[in-house]
Amino acid sequence: MAEKLLLKGAKQAVEKCMKIRKGEKVVIITDRKTQKVGDALEDASLKITKNVKKFILEDFGKRPLKKIPDEILKAVSESDVSFFCAQQCSDGKTNELVTLRRVVQKIVTDKGGRHAGMPGVTVKMMEQGMNADYGKIKKICRQVYDLAKKAKKITVENEKGTSLKAEFTKKRLWVICDGDIRAGHWSNLPDGEVFTAPLKISGTAVVDLLGDVFVKEGTLKHSVTFKIKNSRVTEVRHPDKKLVQKLWKYLKQDKNSDRVGEFAIGTNIFLKKFVGSMLQDEKFPGVHIAFGYPYPSMTKARWTSKAHMDVVMTKTTITIDGRKIMDKGKFVF
């Protein structure tokens, strides 16, 4: 059953999300740990087009790789479609988010191609998140987008103590990520969110999930509390003082790394529990925010950052300009 679901998820990624066509050139970038997913994507792609190239990052040297290998660079420069399905890798000095992932995204989308980011993807995620009904997700994303794109203020609350007030401007765009990846665009898979860069956000975020760069498999025994004022983190609270120090070190790596760069509403209603990977868990129905990089090419935010720390809040109640759209984690359109 597991193998069948993996293949079904890969088929959906290739056919429904990326819409690969006969004759198109496809590049798959993977690694040893994630190769089972890479192989499934390769098999699904080969059923449509014979122009498929798969690269295993460890074949090019010790990771993290300091620059994109020439062979991969040439292949993605000629590709119509690319997948990055490998483990996230950073040693504190070199981060493949910068040296590989963002490079591939830009090259492929700038020339009108389609790119799927799947950093840290697992077989379990392919079996769950990639087996969702993306037709229904697309419908929910549109409902959220139609309300959010006009929003001036959004409030977020939950019983654990989250209380956020966010302000928005029409100068920054809301982005739909519904699994339908079109020419000149990229998105992460599994998918299901609507996001933007807020104009200003203040309050308290009580977080149940961090990226696995901070906590093994992203899990937390105790929630982390972030105090935010004028979009900047002013306080971090958690019983583990070493974790707090680690978070502050990340938040202070550049002038915008402690700034809220993303405000997102998760729309994948087919996710029932966390799997410990931010790639999928941030799509859980509710709200996640990110400190740092605001995806300026998509949101039109006029600043940037090397950082991007996603944090997830659960069972949230969301109100857009006085209209409640979610009650304790359930959409109430």
C-alpha positions as CSV (number, residue, x, y, z in Angstrom):
1,M,0.0,0.0,0.0
2,A,2.8,2.4,0.9
3,E,4.6,1.9,-2.4
4,K,1.3,2.4,-4.3
5,L,0.6,5.7,-2.5
6,L,4.2,6.9,-3.2
7,L,3.8,6.2,-6.9
8,K,0.3,7.8,-6.9
9,G,1.7,10.9,-5.2
10,A,4.5,11.2,-7.7
11,K,2.0,10.7,-10.6
12,Q,-0.1,13.6,-9.2
13,A,3.0,15.8,-8.8
14,V,4.0,15.2,-12.4
15,E,0.6,15.2,-14.1
16,K,-1.6,17.5,-12.1
17,C,0.7,19.9,-10.4
18,M,3.5,20.3,-13.0
19,K,1.4,19.2,-16.0
20,I,4.5,17.8,-17.8
21,R,3.9,17.3,-21.5
22,K,5.4,15.0,-24.1
23,G,8.9,16.2,-25.3
24,E,9.5,18.6,-22.3
25,K,12.9,18.6,-20.6
26,V,12.7,17.6,-16.9
27,V,15.4,17.9,-14.3
28,I,15.2,16.1,-10.9
29,I,17.7,17.1,-8.2
30,T,17.7,14.6,-5.3
31,D,20.1,13.0,-2.8
32,R,20.8,9.6,-1.2
33,K,18.3,10.0,1.6
34,T,15.5,11.2,-0.6
35,Q,16.3,9.2,-3.7
36,K,13.2,7.0,-3.3
37,V,11.1,10.0,-4.0
38,G,13.4,11.2,-6.8
39,D,13.1,7.8,-8.4
40,A,9.3,7.9,-8.2
41,L,9.2,11.3,-9.8
42,E,11.6,10.1,-12.5
43,D,9.5,7.0,-13.3
44,A,6.3,9.2,-13.5
45,S,8.0,11.7,-15.7
46,L,9.4,9.1,-18.1
47,K,5.9,7.8,-18.8
48,I,5.3,11.2,-20.5
49,T,8.7,12.4,-21.8
50,K,12.0,10.8,-22.4
51,N,13.9,14.0,-21.7
52,V,14.5,13.4,-18.0
53,K,17.7,14.0,-16.2
54,K,18.2,13.1,-12.5
55,F,21.1,14.3,-10.4
56,I,22.2,13.0,-6.9
57,L,23.9,15.8,-5.0
58,E,26.4,13.6,-3.2
59,D,27.9,12.7,-6.6
60,F,29.2,16.2,-6.8
61,G,31.1,16.4,-3.5
62,K,30.6,16.9,0.2
63,R,27.5,18.8,1.2
64,P,26.5,21.5,1.6
65,L,27.7,22.3,-1.9
66,K,29.2,25.8,-2.1
67,K,27.9,26.4,-5.6
68,I,25.6,24.8,-8.1
69,P,27.6,22.2,-10.1
70,D,28.2,23.1,-13.8
71,E,26.4,19.9,-15.0
72,I,23.3,20.7,-13.0
73,L,23.5,24.4,-14.0
74,K,23.5,23.5,-17.7
75,A,20.6,21.0,-17.4
76,V,18.3,23.4,-15.5
77,S,19.2,26.2,-17.9
78,E,17.8,24.0,-20.7
79,S,14.8,22.6,-18.8
80,D,11.1,23.2,-18.9
81,V,10.4,21.6,-15.5
82,S,12.6,21.1,-12.5
83,F,12.1,19.3,-9.1
84,F,14.3,19.9,-6.1
85,C,13.6,16.9,-3.8
86,A,16.6,16.6,-1.4
87,Q,17.3,17.1,2.3
88,Q,17.9,20.7,3.5
89,C,21.6,21.1,4.1
90,S,23.6,23.9,5.9
91,D,26.7,24.0,8.1
92,G,26.3,27.5,9.4
93,K,28.5,29.0,6.7
94,T,27.1,27.5,3.5
95,N,23.4,27.0,3.0
96,E,22.1,25.1,0.0
97,L,18.9,27.2,0.1
98,V,21.1,30.0,-1.2
99,T,23.7,28.1,-3.3
100,L,21.3,25.7,-4.9
101,R,17.5,26.0,-4.4
102,R,17.1,29.7,-5.0
103,V,19.5,29.5,-8.0
104,V,17.5,26.8,-9.6
105,Q,14.1,28.5,-8.9
106,K,15.3,31.7,-10.5
107,I,16.9,30.1,-13.6
108,V,13.9,28.0,-14.4
109,T,11.1,30.5,-13.7
110,D,12.9,33.5,-15.4
111,K,12.8,31.6,-18.7
112,G,9.1,30.6,-18.3
113,G,9.6,27.1,-16.8
114,R,8.0,25.5,-13.8
115,H,9.7,24.5,-10.6
116,A,8.6,22.4,-7.7
117,G,10.5,22.8,-4.4
118,M,10.4,19.7,-2.2
119,P,13.2,20.2,0.3
120,G,13.2,17.6,3.0
121,V,10.4,15.6,1.3
122,T,9.8,12.1,2.7
123,V,7.9,9.0,1.5
124,K,5.3,9.7,4.2
125,M,4.7,13.1,2.8
126,M,4.3,11.7,-0.7
127,E,1.8,9.2,0.7
128,Q,-0.2,11.9,2.6
129,G,0.2,15.5,1.3
130,M,0.7,14.5,-2.4
131,N,-2.4,12.3,-2.3
132,A,-4.7,15.1,-1.3
133,D,-7.6,16.2,-3.5
134,Y,-5.9,19.3,-5.1
135,G,-9.2,20.2,-6.8
136,K,-10.7,20.9,-3.4
137,I,-7.6,22.6,-2.2
138,K,-7.7,24.9,-5.2
139,K,-11.3,25.9,-4.4
140,I,-10.4,26.7,-0.7
141,C,-7.4,28.7,-1.8
142,R,-9.5,30.8,-4.1
143,Q,-12.0,31.5,-1.3
144,V,-9.3,32.5,1.1
145,Y,-7.5,34.6,-1.6
146,D,-10.7,36.5,-2.6
147,L,-11.1,37.6,1.0
148,A,-7.5,38.1,1.9
149,K,-6.5,40.2,-1.1
150,K,-8.8,43.0,0.1
151,A,-7.8,42.7,3.7
152,K,-6.7,45.7,5.8
153,K,-6.5,43.8,9.1
154,I,-6.4,40.2,10.1
155,T,-6.4,38.9,13.7
156,V,-5.2,35.4,14.7
157,E,-5.9,33.8,18.1
158,N,-5.8,30.4,19.8
159,E,-6.4,29.0,23.2
160,K,-2.6,28.6,23.9
161,G,-2.2,32.4,23.9
162,T,-1.6,33.4,20.4
163,S,-2.9,36.9,19.8
164,L,-1.7,38.6,16.6
165,K,-2.9,41.7,14.7
166,A,-1.6,42.1,11.2
167,E,-2.1,45.0,8.7
168,F,-1.8,44.7,5.0
169,T,-1.4,46.9,1.9
170,K,-2.5,46.4,-1.7
171,K,1.1,47.2,-2.7
172,R,2.0,43.7,-1.5
173,L,0.5,40.8,-3.4
174,W,-1.2,37.7,-2.0
175,V,0.0,34.5,-3.6
176,I,-2.0,31.3,-4.1
177,C,-0.1,28.0,-3.7
178,D,-2.7,25.4,-4.7
179,G,-0.6,22.8,-6.4
180,D,-1.2,24.3,-9.9
181,I,2.3,25.3,-10.9
182,R,2.1,27.5,-14.0
183,A,4.7,28.8,-16.6
184,G,7.2,31.2,-15.0
185,H,6.2,30.1,-11.5
186,W,7.4,27.8,-8.7
187,S,5.8,26.4,-5.5
188,N,6.6,23.9,-2.8
189,L,5.0,20.5,-2.9
190,P,3.0,19.2,-1.0
191,D,1.0,22.4,-1.4
192,G,-1.9,24.3,0.0
193,E,-1.5,27.9,1.3
194,V,-2.2,31.5,0.5
195,F,0.4,34.0,1.7
196,T,1.8,37.5,1.5
197,A,4.3,39.8,3.3
198,P,2.4,41.8,5.9
199,L,2.7,45.6,6.2
200,K,2.9,45.3,9.9
201,I,2.2,42.7,12.6
202,S,2.3,42.8,16.4
203,G,1.3,40.6,19.3
204,T,2.1,37.1,20.6
205,A,2.7,33.9,18.5
206,V,2.6,30.7,20.5
207,V,4.2,28.2,18.2
208,D,3.8,24.4,18.1
209,L,6.2,23.6,15.3
210,L,9.6,24.9,14.2
211,G,11.7,23.9,11.3
212,D,13.8,20.7,11.9
213,V,17.0,22.8,11.7
214,F,16.1,23.8,15.3
215,V,14.3,20.8,16.7
216,K,14.6,17.2,15.7
217,E,11.7,16.4,13.3
218,G,10.3,19.8,14.1
219,T,8.5,18.6,17.2
220,L,8.3,20.5,20.5
221,K,7.4,19.3,23.9
222,H,6.7,22.9,25.0
223,S,5.4,25.7,22.7
224,V,7.8,28.6,21.9
225,T,6.4,32.0,22.5
226,F,7.5,34.9,20.2
227,K,6.7,38.5,21.1
228,I,6.4,40.7,18.1
229,K,6.2,44.5,17.8
230,N,6.1,46.4,14.5
231,S,6.9,43.2,12.7
232,R,10.1,42.6,14.7
233,V,10.7,39.8,17.3
234,T,11.3,41.4,20.7
235,E,11.2,38.4,22.9
236,V,11.5,34.6,22.7
237,R,10.4,32.3,25.5
238,H,10.9,28.6,26.0
239,P,12.1,26.4,28.9
240,D,15.1,25.2,26.9
241,K,17.5,28.2,27.1
242,K,19.9,26.6,24.6
243,L,17.0,26.5,22.1
244,V,16.2,30.2,22.8
245,Q,19.9,31.1,22.1
246,K,19.9,29.1,18.9
247,L,16.7,30.9,17.7
248,W,18.1,34.3,18.6
249,K,21.3,33.5,16.7
250,Y,19.3,32.7,13.6
251,L,17.1,35.8,14.1
252,K,20.1,38.1,14.2
253,Q,22.1,37.0,11.2
254,D,21.1,40.0,9.1
255,K,19.2,43.2,9.5
256,N,15.8,41.7,8.4
257,S,16.1,38.1,9.8
258,D,14.0,39.0,12.9
259,R,11.3,40.7,10.7
260,V,8.1,38.9,9.8
261,G,8.4,38.4,6.1
262,E,5.5,36.0,5.5
263,F,1.9,35.7,6.7
264,A,0.3,32.5,5.5
265,I,-3.0,30.7,5.8
266,G,-2.7,26.9,5.4
267,T,-5.4,25.3,3.2
268,N,-4.6,21.6,2.9
269,I,-7.6,20.2,4.8
270,F,-6.5,16.7,4.0
271,L,-3.7,16.9,6.5
272,K,-4.8,15.4,9.9
273,K,-1.6,15.5,11.9
274,F,1.9,16.9,11.8
275,V,4.7,14.7,10.2
276,G,7.5,16.8,11.6
277,S,8.5,18.5,8.3
278,M,7.8,22.2,7.7
279,L,7.4,21.6,4.0
280,Q,4.1,19.8,4.6
281,D,3.1,20.9,8.1
282,E,3.0,24.6,7.3
283,K,0.1,23.7,4.9
284,F,-2.0,22.5,7.8
285,P,-5.2,24.5,8.1
286,G,-4.3,27.5,10.3
287,V,-1.7,30.2,10.3
288,H,2.1,30.2,9.9
289,I,4.4,33.1,9.8
290,A,8.0,33.3,8.8
291,F,10.8,35.6,10.0
292,G,13.1,36.8,7.3
293,Y,12.9,36.4,3.5
294,P,9.5,37.8,2.2
295,Y,9.6,36.2,-1.3
296,P,10.0,39.7,-2.8
297,S,9.6,38.5,-6.4
298,M,6.1,37.3,-5.6
299,T,4.8,39.5,-2.8
300,K,6.6,42.7,-4.1
301,A,8.0,43.4,-0.7
302,R,10.9,45.8,-1.1
303,W,13.4,44.2,1.2
304,T,15.1,40.8,1.6
305,S,17.0,38.5,4.0
306,K,19.1,35.4,4.0
307,A,16.9,33.9,6.7
308,H,13.5,32.3,6.5
309,M,12.2,30.7,9.7
310,D,8.7,29.3,9.4
311,V,6.7,28.8,12.6
312,V,3.2,27.2,12.9
313,M,0.3,27.9,15.2
314,T,-2.5,25.4,15.7
315,K,-6.2,25.5,16.2
316,T,-6.3,29.1,15.2
317,T,-9.3,31.4,14.9
318,I,-8.8,33.8,11.9
319,T,-10.8,37.0,11.4
320,I,-10.4,39.1,8.2
321,D,-11.7,42.7,8.6
322,G,-14.3,41.5,11.1
323,R,-15.3,38.4,9.3
324,K,-14.4,35.0,10.9
325,I,-13.1,32.5,8.3
326,M,-11.7,29.9,10.7
327,D,-12.7,28.8,14.1
328,K,-10.2,26.7,16.1
329,G,-8.6,25.3,13.0
330,K,-11.8,24.7,10.9
331,F,-12.8,26.9,8.0
332,V,-16.2,28.5,8.4
333,F,-16.8,30.2,5.0
